[in-house]
Amino acid sequence: MEVRPKGFQVLPFPAMRETVVDVLRAAARKHMVHLLLEVDVTAARRFLREYKARAGESLSFTALIVKCLAQAVVENKLLNAYRQGRRKLLVFDDVDVDTMVEREVCGLRMTTPNVIRAADRKTFRQIHEEIRSAQASTVEAVQSMESFRWAARLAHVPPPIRSLLWRALAGNPHFLKKFAGTVAVASVGMYGMRGGWGIPIALNTTNVVVGGISERPGIVEGRIEAREYLCLTVSVDHDIVDGALAARFIARFSELIEAGFGLDQT
């Protein structure tokens, strides 16, 4: 009798993926509001292309988003807060931006945290270099992975107990700041996405998902021109941020991106 192949392979489920599941379960309890927008990034993208042609270096587009996000948040500080208990908010001075970097973990590719501390006080160049360094480093060498690795050691604990622990940790602003920064940026557009938005399950009070970039006609000074539009998802915890504040933040954030804020520091 012919033995047919099974057509699949069995892989171990990494302990760090258990941590991801725990974090998502805790994050799902937040009352997040998702706002989808498009931002004209024609000028910023032109600068990055011209810089590469001139200097031979590819500057990080994510670094631009991080720089603009940090500036917009520092001007709207309530977006840099976590709730502590029922009646207190902790509003942090430094804007710590959690970016996600894909690395190999236990033989599988997965996104891992990379927190850029005090991004509001760093230049675009400094943020760019931190991101490039993180992309080139191993999981073991990344300081911001320490809390993640610690959490992975809890994988053997029964899920109900882990859920209770993560509910407690998610209510501790100081732990959240150390573990996931104060705000977060995730980039799905870097993986070849053409247009489109991502909807996150978000742990931070303020989260940005960088989607795809599409080219289409736009009106500039009464003329129709080809423009590049970036799809962005801004998610905020509605327990802390109301609609008016979110609208002001988004307007400022978009304005900074369109102006290429910080690129003159390159």
Backbone torsions as a table, in degrees:
resi	resn	phi	psi	omega
1	MET	NA	135.0	179.6
2	GLU	-72.5	131.0	177.7
3	VAL	-96.4	114.8	-178.1
4	ARG	-85.9	143.0	177.5
5	PRO	-64.1	151.9	-177.9
6	LYS	-68.1	-30.4	178.7
7	GLY	81.9	15.7	176.1
8	PHE	-155.6	168.0	175.5
9	GLN	-130.2	153.3	-179.7
10	VAL	-105.2	123.0	178.9
11	LEU	-118.8	149.4	175.5
12	PRO	-68.9	145.0	176.2
13	PHE	-86.2	113.3	-173.4
14	PRO	-61.5	145.4	179.0
15	ALA	-59.6	-34.2	179.9
16	MET	-67.4	-27.0	175.0
17	ARG	-69.7	-31.7	174.1
18	GLU	-60.5	-38.6	177.7
19	THR	-63.8	-41.3	178.1
20	VAL	-59.6	-44.0	179.3
21	VAL	-61.4	-43.1	179.5
22	ASP	-62.5	-43.2	-179.6
23	VAL	-64.2	-43.9	179.7
24	LEU	-63.3	-38.3	178.7
25	ARG	-63.8	-41.4	177.9
26	ALA	-68.5	-40.0	-178.5
27	ALA	-67.4	-31.0	-177.1
28	ALA	-64.5	-14.8	179.6
29	ARG	-79.4	-15.1	-178.8
30	LYS	-75.1	152.4	179.5
31	HIS	-95.7	79.0	-174.9
32	MET	-87.1	141.1	172.8
33	VAL	-113.2	131.0	-175.8
34	HIS	-109.0	128.4	179.8
35	LEU	-118.2	123.6	-178.1
36	LEU	-100.8	130.4	-178.8
37	LEU	-145.4	167.2	175.4
38	GLU	-123.3	138.6	-178.0
39	VAL	-126.5	133.1	178.7
40	ASP	-75.6	110.7	-177.5
41	VAL	-110.3	21.1	-177.2
42	THR	-57.4	-50.1	-176.9
43	ALA	-65.4	-43.0	-179.2
44	ALA	-65.1	-43.4	179.9
45	ARG	-66.8	-35.7	176.9
46	ARG	-63.4	-41.9	178.4
47	PHE	-60.4	-45.5	-178.2
48	LEU	-63.7	-40.5	178.5
49	ARG	-66.6	-43.8	-179.2
50	GLU	-66.4	-36.6	177.9
51	TYR	-64.7	-42.3	178.8
52	LYS	-63.0	-41.2	179.1
53	ALA	-65.0	-34.1	-176.6
54	ARG	-83.6	-43.3	-172.6
55	ALA	-107.0	-11.4	179.8
56	GLY	74.8	17.8	-177.8
57	GLU	-123.7	134.7	177.0
58	SER	-90.6	114.7	177.9
59	LEU	-83.5	147.4	-176.3
60	SER	-74.9	121.2	174.6
61	PHE	-67.8	-34.7	176.9
62	THR	-61.1	-35.1	178.4
63	ALA	-61.0	-36.9	176.9
64	LEU	-64.4	-44.8	179.2
65	ILE	-61.6	-42.7	-179.9
66	VAL	-63.2	-44.6	-179.5
67	LYS	-61.6	-46.0	-179.3
68	CYS	-68.0	-40.0	178.7
69	LEU	-61.8	-46.7	-178.9
70	ALA	-60.3	-41.0	-179.7
71	GLN	-67.6	-43.4	-179.9
72	ALA	-65.4	-36.2	179.5
73	VAL	-70.1	-42.5	-178.7
74	VAL	-64.6	-22.6	175.8
75	GLU	-86.6	-11.1	179.0
76	ASN	-136.3	73.6	-163.5
77	LYS	-64.8	-21.1	-179.0
78	LEU	-64.5	-20.7	176.2
79	LEU	-75.9	-5.9	179.3
80	ASN	-107.9	32.2	-174.9
81	ALA	-119.2	156.8	168.8
82	TYR	-126.4	150.1	177.0
83	ARG	-79.9	135.4	176.2
84	GLN	-120.8	108.3	-175.8
85	GLY	68.7	-156.9	-176.1
86	ARG	-87.7	-26.9	-167.4
87	ARG	-126.1	13.2	-179.1
88	LYS	-131.6	148.3	170.9
89	LEU	-121.8	136.2	171.7
90	LEU	-102.7	114.3	-180.0
91	VAL	-103.9	114.0	-174.3
92	PHE	-84.6	150.0	177.8
93	ASP	-76.5	-51.1	-178.2
94	ASP	-81.4	140.2	174.7
95	VAL	-95.1	103.2	178.4
96	ASP	-95.7	114.3	-173.5
97	VAL	-100.9	119.2	177.1
98	ASP	-86.7	111.0	172.9
99	THR	-100.6	161.1	-178.6
100	MET	-114.6	130.7	-178.6
101	VAL	-122.8	132.0	-179.8
102	GLU	-80.0	127.4	177.8
103	ARG	-139.9	169.7	177.2
104	GLU	-90.9	125.5	179.3
105	VAL	-130.0	118.3	179.4
106	CYS	54.7	38.4	177.0
107	GLY	83.2	-0.9	179.8
108	LEU	-119.2	148.2	175.3
109	ARG	-84.2	127.4	177.7
110	MET	-149.5	153.1	178.1
111	THR	-77.7	138.6	-177.0
112	THR	-129.6	154.2	-175.8
113	PRO	-72.3	146.6	173.9
114	ASN	-145.9	99.7	-173.6
115	VAL	-90.0	122.8	175.2
116	ILE	-93.9	106.2	-174.5
117	ARG	-75.6	140.9	176.9
118	ALA	48.9	49.1	-178.6
119	ALA	-62.1	-25.6	179.6
120	ASP	-68.5	-18.9	-179.8
121	ARG	-106.0	11.5	-179.9
122	LYS	-112.8	151.8	177.2
123	THR	-78.9	165.7	174.6
124	PHE	-56.6	-42.8	-179.2
125	ARG	-61.3	-42.9	179.2
126	GLN	-63.9	-41.6	178.4
127	ILE	-65.8	-43.2	177.4
128	HIS	-56.2	-46.4	-177.2
129	GLU	-67.9	-35.2	176.6
130	GLU	-64.8	-41.7	-179.8
131	ILE	-65.7	-45.7	179.6
132	ARG	-62.7	-39.7	178.5
133	SER	-63.9	-41.2	178.8
134	ALA	-65.1	-39.2	-179.9
135	GLN	-64.9	-28.5	-177.9
136	ALA	-92.1	-7.8	-174.1
137	SER	-93.0	163.9	175.7
138	THR	-88.0	164.0	178.9
139	VAL	-59.0	-40.1	-176.1
140	GLU	-65.0	-24.3	-175.0
141	ALA	-90.6	-3.8	-173.7
142	VAL	-93.7	119.7	-178.2
143	GLN	-62.5	-39.7	-177.0
144	SER	-68.2	-9.0	177.0
145	MET	-85.8	-7.1	-176.7
146	GLU	-59.8	-48.2	179.3
147	SER	-65.3	-35.8	179.3
148	PHE	-64.9	-43.1	179.1
149	ARG	-66.8	-37.5	177.3
150	TRP	-61.6	-43.7	-179.4
151	ALA	-64.6	-32.9	-179.2
152	ALA	-65.4	-24.6	179.2
153	ARG	-69.6	-13.3	178.7
154	LEU	-86.0	3.5	-174.4
155	ALA	-60.1	-27.1	-178.3
156	HIS	-80.5	-10.5	179.3
157	VAL	-75.7	138.9	-179.9
158	PRO	-53.9	139.5	-177.0
159	PRO	-52.5	-41.5	179.7
160	PRO	-60.0	-37.3	179.6
161	ILE	-71.1	-40.3	177.5
162	ARG	-62.1	-38.7	180.0
163	SER	-62.2	-42.4	177.8
164	LEU	-63.7	-40.8	179.3
165	LEU	-63.9	-44.6	-178.7
166	TRP	-69.6	-31.0	174.5
167	ARG	-62.7	-39.4	177.8
168	ALA	-68.4	-43.8	-179.1
169	LEU	-65.3	-38.0	-179.3
170	ALA	-66.5	-15.7	176.5
171	GLY	-96.5	7.1	179.8
172	ASN	-107.6	102.8	-176.2
173	PRO	-58.5	-36.1	-177.8
174	HIS	-69.0	-37.4	175.3
175	PHE	-65.6	-44.9	-179.0
176	LEU	-60.4	-42.1	179.4
177	LYS	-61.7	-42.7	179.8
178	LYS	-70.0	-40.0	-174.2
179	PHE	-79.2	-41.3	-170.8
180	ALA	-135.6	16.7	-179.1
181	GLY	70.9	-167.3	177.6
182	THR	-103.1	-28.3	174.5
183	VAL	-136.1	167.9	-174.4
184	ALA	-140.5	149.7	174.7
185	VAL	-129.8	128.7	173.3
186	ALA	-124.0	135.8	-177.3
187	SER	-115.0	109.9	173.6
188	VAL	-97.4	-19.7	-179.0
189	GLY	-67.5	-21.8	-178.4
190	MET	-68.0	-12.8	-177.6
191	TYR	-97.0	28.6	172.9
192	GLY	88.3	15.3	-178.1
193	MET	-74.4	131.2	177.6
194	ARG	-104.1	101.4	-176.6
195	GLY	69.9	174.9	176.1
196	GLY	97.8	155.4	-175.6
197	TRP	-118.1	156.8	173.4
198	GLY	-114.1	142.6	177.6
199	ILE	-111.6	113.3	-174.3
200	PRO	-88.0	161.0	160.9
201	ILE	-99.3	106.7	-160.3
202	ALA	-107.9	132.9	177.0
203	LEU	-90.7	-33.8	-178.0
204	ASN	-79.0	160.3	175.6
205	THR	-65.5	-36.4	-179.7
206	THR	-125.4	125.5	-178.5
207	ASN	-134.4	142.6	177.0
208	VAL	-125.8	128.3	172.6
209	VAL	-109.4	119.8	178.8
210	VAL	-87.2	113.7	-179.1
211	GLY	-92.6	-149.4	-177.1
212	GLY	-85.5	171.1	177.6
213	ILE	-118.4	129.2	178.3
214	SER	-121.2	150.3	178.8
215	GLU	-108.1	131.3	177.7
216	ARG	-160.2	169.9	-177.7
217	PRO	-66.4	144.0	174.3
218	GLY	-140.1	162.5	-179.0
219	ILE	-103.5	121.5	178.8
220	VAL	-126.9	114.9	-179.5
221	GLU	51.5	42.6	176.9
222	GLY	82.5	-2.2	-179.9
223	ARG	-107.3	148.8	174.8
224	ILE	-90.3	122.8	-179.4
225	GLU	-132.8	157.3	172.0
226	ALA	-74.1	126.5	-178.5
227	ARG	-127.4	156.7	177.5
228	GLU	-107.6	125.9	-177.2
229	TYR	-118.1	127.8	178.8
230	LEU	-94.3	130.8	175.1
231	CYS	-85.9	123.1	179.7
232	LEU	-124.4	140.6	169.9
233	THR	-114.2	121.0	175.4
234	VAL	-108.7	121.5	-178.7
235	SER	-117.4	132.6	-179.3
236	VAL	-131.5	149.2	176.9
237	ASP	-76.7	113.1	-174.7
238	HIS	-70.2	-15.7	173.6
239	ASP	-64.2	-27.0	-174.0
240	ILE	-111.5	-38.6	-172.3
241	VAL	-113.1	124.6	176.8
242	ASP	-93.8	177.6	-172.2
243	GLY	-64.9	-40.0	-177.8
244	ALA	-64.6	-44.6	178.3
245	LEU	-64.6	-42.3	178.9
246	ALA	-60.8	-40.7	-179.8
247	ALA	-64.6	-42.4	178.2
248	ARG	-64.9	-41.2	178.7
249	PHE	-62.7	-46.1	-178.5
250	ILE	-64.0	-40.1	178.8
251	ALA	-61.2	-44.2	-180.0
252	ARG	-69.2	-42.5	179.0
253	PHE	-59.1	-46.8	179.9
254	SER	-63.6	-42.3	179.9
255	GLU	-60.2	-42.5	-179.6
256	LEU	-65.5	-42.3	179.5
257	ILE	-63.8	-47.1	-178.0
258	GLU	-62.4	-29.7	179.3
259	ALA	-85.8	-5.1	-178.0
260	GLY	65.0	42.8	-175.5
261	PHE	-55.6	127.4	176.7
262	GLY	93.8	-15.1	-178.0
263	LEU	-67.6	-22.8	178.1
264	ASP	-71.5	-8.0	177.4
265	GLN	-89.7	2.2	-176.0
266	THR	-69.4	NA	NA
